[in-house]
Amino acid sequence: MRQPIPHSALRAHSLSITKLPPTTPLHIQRRRLYSSESLTTTATRTPPPTTRANPPHTTRPPPLDLPIRQPDTSTIKHWFNTGKAYMTFYKTGLKNIFVNRRLVHGTPSSPSEAALLPQGGDSRAYSQLYLRYKHDIRLLPLFGLLLLVCEEFTPLVILLVPRIAPYTCRLPKQVDLLLRQDEQARTRLRSKSHISSLGEFHPGSENRWRTTQGRILGVLPQRIPLPKFIVTPIVERRMAYIRHEDQLLVSAGGADALNEEELRLACSFRGINILHRGTEQEIRDVLRKWLRLSVETKPPPGLAPSFQHFEVSQEEEADQDVDAEANAKEALAKMVTDCMVLCEDDGEWETKVQTTLKSVDENLRALRALKGDMDRGLDHRGD
């Protein structure tokens, strides 16, 4: 009878293979982890647990276990086994979409699925679970048809149209390819914007920089111009979601609470480039900086009165019990995130955020002064 391998031996073997030098880029680490050279370790890897910050592992692609060709294995048999491994990968990914559906509705079918339920309804984990499920379920009919028609040749077709695959069915090389394309597009878009603050824009150019934001975040097509009535709600909805997720992530423990895969996804979701950063700690530091500026930024000294009633009319102040501090905080977060998404380098975030706040404050002071002059003129005419 075959003796089971002790858990300590498996763990030591796994660490000896998957641990890479700290200078190795994370996308290279991930590629090696899912390659055929690490086949023996991916089968024994335990998926990271669901927490308030990390959604279930079923929202991400499953491990891809490719067969290792032995000297006595024929080419035809090796390719057959490889195609079978890809089909297993895709079937697991499709199955996970339906698992996520049950998790979204709170109806797990087994104790193992119940263990994947996010902790708390209002958490980043549940928010991302719902968002990724909605994305995947829209792509499911087309991708399912492609899988039925092409079967083992699906990976070759996916190379031509990589974005039609649901998140749970994206191959490691496909994920790296899309990430590289997205970062190249962001760099190109930001190099063309050349802004020092959002205060530089006049109302007529709002659609231009909103379009740039949408393309950086991947919610608008890169080369197809769209009218303002389509661009504005799409981009503002995504920006509002990012601001809300920032608060949820901070309440769940911040950047330190994310596992490695979710850390990469959280940065990409905010338009933060990560491929040029050598270590996981660098990526965690830049996300920590984003959260600090987004959630904790306060008006510079002397500017607080201008933000006390931002976007609150006199009628609302008179007729309703308006929470001015909450309105000021929401307006600040909106300006800060808008500015950071458009910045070419995270080293410029803090400077451009402060420049934006000062510019907006100057405009508010000028408008208040103009309104005061008009009110006094009306009073004189009344007398």
C-alpha positions as CSV (number, residue, x, y, z in Angstrom):
1,M,0.0,0.0,0.0
2,R,1.3,3.4,-0.9
3,Q,2.2,5.5,2.1
4,P,0.9,9.1,2.1
5,I,3.5,11.9,1.9
6,P,3.8,13.8,5.2
7,H,2.3,17.3,5.1
8,S,5.5,18.9,6.3
9,A,7.4,17.3,3.4
10,L,4.9,18.5,0.9
11,R,5.1,22.1,2.3
12,A,8.9,22.1,2.2
13,H,8.9,20.8,-1.4
14,S,6.4,23.4,-2.5
15,L,8.3,26.2,-0.9
16,S,11.6,25.0,-2.5
17,I,10.1,25.2,-6.0
18,T,7.7,28.2,-5.9
19,K,9.9,30.6,-3.9
20,L,11.7,32.9,-6.3
21,P,14.2,35.7,-5.8
22,P,12.6,39.0,-4.6
23,T,13.9,40.8,-7.7
24,T,11.8,38.5,-10.1
25,P,8.8,40.5,-11.4
26,L,5.5,39.3,-10.2
27,H,4.1,38.5,-13.7
28,I,7.1,36.2,-14.2
29,Q,6.6,34.5,-10.9
30,R,2.9,33.9,-11.7
31,R,3.8,32.5,-15.2
32,R,6.3,30.1,-13.7
33,L,3.9,29.0,-11.0
34,Y,1.3,27.9,-13.5
35,S,3.8,26.4,-16.0
36,S,4.3,22.7,-16.5
37,E,7.5,22.9,-14.5
38,S,5.5,23.5,-11.4
39,L,2.9,20.8,-12.1
40,T,3.6,18.9,-8.9
41,T,3.0,22.0,-6.7
42,T,-0.1,23.5,-8.3
43,A,-2.0,20.3,-7.6
44,T,-1.2,20.6,-3.8
45,R,-1.7,24.4,-3.5
46,T,-4.4,25.4,-1.1
47,P,-6.5,28.3,-2.5
48,P,-6.3,31.5,-0.4
49,P,-9.3,31.9,2.0
50,T,-12.1,34.3,1.5
51,T,-11.9,37.4,3.8
52,R,-13.5,40.8,3.9
53,A,-10.8,42.0,1.5
54,N,-10.3,38.9,-0.7
55,P,-13.2,37.5,-2.7
56,P,-13.5,33.7,-3.2
57,H,-10.9,32.0,-5.3
58,T,-13.7,31.0,-7.7
59,T,-13.7,34.5,-9.1
60,R,-10.2,34.0,-10.4
61,P,-8.8,31.5,-13.0
62,P,-8.1,28.0,-11.6
63,P,-4.6,26.5,-11.8
64,L,-3.6,25.2,-15.2
65,D,-1.9,21.8,-14.8
66,L,-0.2,21.0,-18.1
67,P,1.3,17.5,-18.6
68,I,5.0,17.0,-18.7
69,R,6.1,15.1,-21.8
70,Q,8.0,11.9,-21.0
71,P,10.6,10.5,-23.4
72,D,8.4,7.5,-24.3
73,T,5.3,9.6,-24.9
74,S,4.4,10.1,-28.6
75,T,3.8,13.6,-29.9
76,I,0.1,12.8,-30.7
77,K,-0.6,11.5,-27.2
78,H,1.2,14.5,-25.6
79,W,-0.8,17.0,-27.6
80,F,-4.0,15.0,-26.8
81,N,-3.2,15.2,-23.1
82,T,-2.4,18.9,-23.4
83,G,-5.7,19.6,-25.0
84,K,-7.5,17.6,-22.3
85,A,-5.8,19.7,-19.6
86,Y,-7.0,22.9,-21.3
87,M,-10.5,21.5,-21.5
88,T,-10.4,20.6,-17.8
89,F,-9.2,24.2,-17.1
90,Y,-12.1,25.7,-19.0
91,K,-14.7,23.4,-17.5
92,T,-13.5,24.3,-14.0
93,G,-13.7,28.0,-15.0
94,L,-17.3,27.6,-16.3
95,K,-18.3,25.6,-13.2
96,N,-16.9,28.4,-11.0
97,I,-19.2,30.9,-12.7
98,F,-22.2,29.0,-11.5
99,V,-20.6,28.6,-8.0
100,N,-20.3,32.4,-8.0
101,R,-23.9,32.7,-8.9
102,R,-25.0,30.7,-5.9
103,L,-22.6,32.7,-3.7
104,V,-24.0,36.0,-5.0
105,H,-27.6,34.9,-4.1
106,G,-26.4,33.4,-0.8
107,T,-27.5,29.9,-1.7
108,P,-24.4,27.6,-1.6
109,S,-25.1,24.0,-2.5
110,S,-22.5,22.4,-0.1
111,P,-20.5,23.2,3.1
112,S,-17.4,23.7,0.9
113,E,-19.3,26.4,-1.0
114,A,-20.6,27.9,2.2
115,A,-17.1,28.4,3.4
116,L,-16.4,30.6,0.3
117,L,-19.2,33.1,1.2
118,P,-17.7,36.6,1.8
119,Q,-17.6,37.9,5.4
120,G,-20.3,40.6,5.5
121,G,-22.5,41.9,2.7
122,D,-20.9,45.3,2.5
123,S,-17.3,44.3,2.0
124,R,-14.8,44.4,-0.9
125,A,-15.0,40.6,-1.1
126,Y,-18.7,40.6,-1.9
127,S,-18.5,43.7,-4.1
128,Q,-15.8,42.1,-6.3
129,L,-17.7,38.8,-6.3
130,Y,-20.8,40.5,-7.6
131,L,-18.9,42.6,-10.2
132,R,-16.9,39.7,-11.6
133,Y,-19.9,37.5,-11.7
134,K,-21.9,40.1,-13.7
135,H,-19.0,40.4,-16.1
136,D,-18.6,36.6,-16.6
137,I,-22.3,35.8,-17.0
138,R,-22.6,38.3,-19.8
139,L,-19.8,36.6,-21.7
140,L,-20.9,33.1,-20.9
141,P,-23.2,32.4,-23.9
142,L,-20.7,33.4,-26.5
143,F,-17.7,31.7,-24.8
144,G,-19.7,28.6,-24.2
145,L,-20.6,28.4,-27.9
146,L,-17.0,28.9,-28.8
147,L,-16.0,26.1,-26.4
148,L,-18.5,23.7,-27.9
149,V,-17.5,24.4,-31.5
150,C,-13.7,24.5,-31.0
151,E,-13.2,22.2,-28.0
152,E,-9.4,21.6,-27.6
153,F,-8.6,24.3,-30.2
154,T,-10.2,27.0,-28.0
155,P,-6.9,28.3,-26.7
156,L,-5.8,29.1,-30.2
157,V,-8.9,31.0,-31.0
158,I,-8.8,32.9,-27.7
159,L,-5.4,34.3,-28.7
160,L,-7.1,36.2,-31.5
161,V,-10.0,37.6,-29.3
162,P,-8.7,37.3,-25.7
163,R,-11.4,39.5,-24.1
164,I,-14.3,37.3,-24.9
165,A,-13.2,34.8,-22.2
166,P,-14.8,35.2,-18.7
167,Y,-12.4,36.1,-15.9
168,T,-12.5,32.5,-14.6
169,C,-11.5,31.1,-18.0
170,R,-8.5,33.2,-18.8
171,L,-5.2,31.4,-19.2
172,P,-2.1,32.7,-17.4
173,K,-0.4,33.8,-20.7
174,Q,-3.7,35.5,-21.7
175,V,-3.9,37.4,-18.4
176,D,-0.3,38.6,-18.8
177,L,-0.9,39.6,-22.4
178,L,-4.0,41.7,-21.5
179,L,-2.2,43.3,-18.6
180,R,0.7,44.3,-20.8
181,Q,-1.7,45.7,-23.4
182,D,-3.6,47.7,-20.8
183,E,-0.5,49.2,-19.3
184,Q,0.8,50.2,-22.7
185,A,-2.5,51.9,-23.5
186,R,-2.5,53.7,-20.1
187,T,1.0,55.0,-20.6
188,R,0.2,56.3,-24.1
189,L,-3.0,58.0,-22.9
190,R,-1.4,59.6,-19.8
191,S,1.5,60.9,-21.9
192,K,-0.9,62.8,-24.1
193,S,-2.9,64.4,-21.2
194,H,-0.1,66.5,-19.7
195,I,-2.0,68.0,-16.8
196,S,-0.9,69.5,-13.6
197,S,-4.3,69.6,-12.0
198,L,-8.0,69.1,-12.9
199,G,-8.5,72.8,-12.5
200,E,-6.8,73.3,-15.9
201,F,-9.9,72.0,-17.6
202,H,-12.8,74.2,-18.6
203,P,-16.4,72.7,-18.9
204,G,-16.1,72.3,-22.7
205,S,-13.2,69.8,-22.3
206,E,-14.8,67.6,-19.6
207,N,-15.8,65.0,-22.2
208,R,-12.2,64.7,-23.4
209,W,-10.6,64.0,-20.0
210,R,-13.6,61.8,-18.9
211,T,-13.0,59.8,-22.1
212,T,-9.3,59.5,-21.2
213,Q,-10.2,58.3,-17.7
214,G,-12.6,55.7,-19.1
215,R,-10.0,54.4,-21.5
216,I,-7.4,54.2,-18.7
217,L,-9.8,52.2,-16.6
218,G,-10.8,50.0,-19.5
219,V,-14.5,50.8,-19.4
220,L,-14.5,52.7,-22.8
221,P,-13.2,51.5,-26.2
222,Q,-9.7,52.7,-27.0
223,R,-10.3,54.1,-30.5
224,I,-14.0,54.7,-30.9
225,P,-15.2,58.2,-29.9
226,L,-18.4,58.3,-27.9
227,P,-20.7,61.2,-27.1
228,K,-20.8,62.9,-23.7
229,F,-24.2,61.4,-22.7
230,I,-22.7,57.9,-22.9
231,V,-19.2,58.6,-21.6
232,T,-20.1,60.6,-18.5
233,P,-22.4,58.1,-16.7
234,I,-20.2,55.1,-17.5
235,V,-17.0,56.8,-16.2
236,E,-18.6,58.4,-13.2
237,R,-20.2,55.1,-12.2
238,R,-16.8,53.4,-12.3
239,M,-15.1,56.2,-10.4
240,A,-17.8,56.1,-7.7
241,Y,-17.3,52.4,-7.4
242,I,-13.5,52.8,-7.0
243,R,-14.0,55.4,-4.2
244,H,-16.5,53.1,-2.4
245,E,-14.1,50.2,-2.7
246,D,-11.3,52.3,-1.3
247,Q,-13.3,52.8,1.8
248,L,-14.3,49.1,2.0
249,L,-10.7,48.0,1.5
250,V,-9.4,50.4,4.2
251,S,-12.0,49.1,6.7
252,A,-10.9,45.5,5.9
253,G,-7.2,46.2,6.7
254,G,-5.9,48.1,3.6
255,A,-3.4,46.9,1.1
256,D,-1.8,44.5,3.6
257,A,-5.0,42.5,3.8
258,L,-4.9,41.5,0.1
259,N,-3.3,38.3,-1.2
260,E,-0.8,38.5,-4.1
261,E,-3.3,37.9,-6.9
262,E,-5.9,40.3,-5.4
263,L,-3.2,42.9,-4.9
264,R,-2.4,42.9,-8.6
265,L,-6.1,43.0,-9.6
266,A,-6.8,45.9,-7.2
267,C,-4.0,48.0,-8.7
268,S,-5.0,47.2,-12.3
269,F,-8.7,48.0,-11.5
270,R,-7.5,51.5,-10.4
271,G,-5.4,52.0,-13.5
272,I,-2.1,51.6,-11.6
273,N,0.8,50.1,-13.7
274,I,2.6,47.3,-11.9
275,L,4.7,45.4,-14.5
276,H,7.7,47.7,-14.0
277,R,7.7,47.2,-10.3
278,G,10.1,44.5,-9.2
279,T,8.6,43.1,-6.0
280,E,5.3,42.5,-4.4
281,Q,6.2,45.0,-1.6
282,E,6.6,47.8,-4.2
283,I,3.1,47.1,-5.5
284,R,1.7,47.0,-2.0
285,D,3.3,50.3,-1.2
286,V,1.9,52.1,-4.2
287,L,-1.6,50.8,-3.4
288,R,-1.2,51.8,0.2
289,K,-0.3,55.3,-1.0
290,W,-3.4,55.4,-3.3
291,L,-5.7,54.5,-0.3
292,R,-4.1,57.1,1.9
293,L,-4.7,59.9,-0.6
294,S,-8.2,58.7,-1.6
295,V,-9.6,58.1,1.9
296,E,-7.5,60.4,4.2
297,T,-6.9,63.5,2.2
298,K,-8.0,66.7,3.9
299,P,-8.2,70.3,2.6
300,P,-5.0,72.3,3.0
301,P,-4.9,74.7,6.0
302,G,-7.2,77.7,5.4
303,L,-9.2,76.0,2.6
304,A,-11.7,74.1,4.7
305,P,-14.5,76.8,4.5
306,S,-14.6,76.4,0.7
307,F,-15.2,72.7,1.0
308,Q,-17.7,72.9,3.8
309,H,-20.7,73.3,1.5
310,F,-19.3,72.0,-1.7
311,E,-22.1,71.3,-4.2
312,V,-24.8,72.1,-1.6
313,S,-27.2,74.9,-2.5
314,Q,-28.7,77.4,-0.1
315,E,-32.2,75.9,-0.6
316,E,-30.9,72.5,0.5
317,E,-29.2,74.1,3.5
318,A,-32.4,75.8,4.5
319,D,-34.8,73.0,3.8
320,Q,-32.8,69.9,4.8
321,D,-30.4,68.9,7.5
322,V,-27.4,68.6,5.2
323,D,-24.3,66.9,6.5
324,A,-21.7,69.4,5.2
325,E,-18.7,67.4,6.4
326,A,-19.8,64.3,4.5
327,N,-20.4,66.3,1.4
328,A,-17.0,67.9,1.7
329,K,-15.3,64.5,2.2
330,E,-17.1,63.0,-0.8
331,A,-16.2,65.9,-3.0
332,L,-12.6,65.7,-2.0
333,A,-12.4,61.9,-2.7
334,K,-13.9,62.5,-6.1
335,M,-11.3,65.1,-7.1
336,V,-8.4,63.1,-5.6
337,T,-9.3,59.9,-7.5
338,D,-10.0,61.7,-10.7
339,C,-6.6,63.3,-10.5
340,M,-4.6,60.2,-9.6
341,V,-6.2,58.2,-12.5
342,L,-4.9,60.8,-15.0
343,C,-1.4,61.1,-13.4
344,E,1.4,59.4,-15.4
345,D,3.5,58.5,-12.3
346,D,2.5,57.8,-8.7
347,G,5.3,60.1,-7.6
348,E,3.2,63.0,-8.9
349,W,0.0,62.0,-7.1
350,E,0.4,64.1,-3.9
351,T,1.7,67.3,-5.7
352,K,-1.1,67.2,-8.3
353,V,-3.8,66.5,-5.8
354,Q,-2.8,69.5,-3.7
355,T,-2.6,71.7,-6.9
356,T,-6.1,70.5,-7.9
357,L,-7.5,71.3,-4.4
358,K,-6.0,74.8,-4.5
359,S,-7.3,75.5,-8.0
360,V,-10.8,74.4,-7.2
361,D,-10.7,76.4,-4.0
362,E,-9.8,79.6,-6.0
363,N,-12.7,79.0,-8.3
364,L,-15.1,78.5,-5.4
365,R,-13.9,81.7,-3.7
366,A,-14.3,83.6,-7.0
367,L,-17.8,82.3,-7.4
368,R,-18.8,83.1,-3.9
369,A,-17.4,86.6,-4.3
370,L,-19.4,87.0,-7.5
371,K,-22.5,85.8,-5.9
372,G,-22.0,88.1,-2.9
373,D,-21.6,91.1,-5.3
374,M,-24.8,90.1,-7.2
375,D,-26.8,89.7,-3.9
376,R,-25.6,93.2,-2.7
377,G,-26.6,94.7,-6.1
378,L,-30.1,93.2,-5.8
379,D,-30.4,94.5,-2.3
380,H,-29.5,98.0,-3.4
381,R,-32.1,97.8,-6.3
382,G,-34.7,96.7,-3.8
383,D,-34.0,99.7,-1.6
